[in-house]
């Protein structure tokens, strides 16, 4: 079909519209606060590990002595239990640091998996802070006498709290809308 003059008929107007609303291409401002919170949490974990390493032998001896005092039958097993709990604590601290840094990097790239990784990191941080408190609190005053101040004994709890709050911000609508 053509027009009387032999030219083709006019083309119809076609408009292509997306079927779903466009996602924002930028990074949500709240992501900066999430990552800042996690960097603070990681720094607090590193400070705790550093303070523990500064007086590791004194801490180990104090915890073992208090364990023997509480359980006289434990004998040499007390020192072994203290060593195991300190190693487990170091592994948990390492896991929190790795998950915090990797999850923050993924979240900075607007990846949804970053939020999941940070959530797992926050759960591990809370579990680690609880285990740290259960290990250290019976010997709090004795540890303060050997150079591990009582205030420093609450740093893991502060790190876990900051991690939980920062991770909670990652579930805000603005962050969720910017993730892919």
Secondary structure as UniProt FT lines:
FT   TURN            4..5
FT   HELIX           29..54
FT   HELIX           56..70
FT   TURN            72..73
FT   TURN            75..76
FT   HELIX           77..108
FT   TURN            109..110
FT   HELIX           112..136
FT   HELIX           137..139
FT   HELIX           140..145
FT   TURN            146..147
FT   HELIX           151..154
FT   HELIX           155..169
FT   TURN            170..171
FT   HELIX           173..178
//
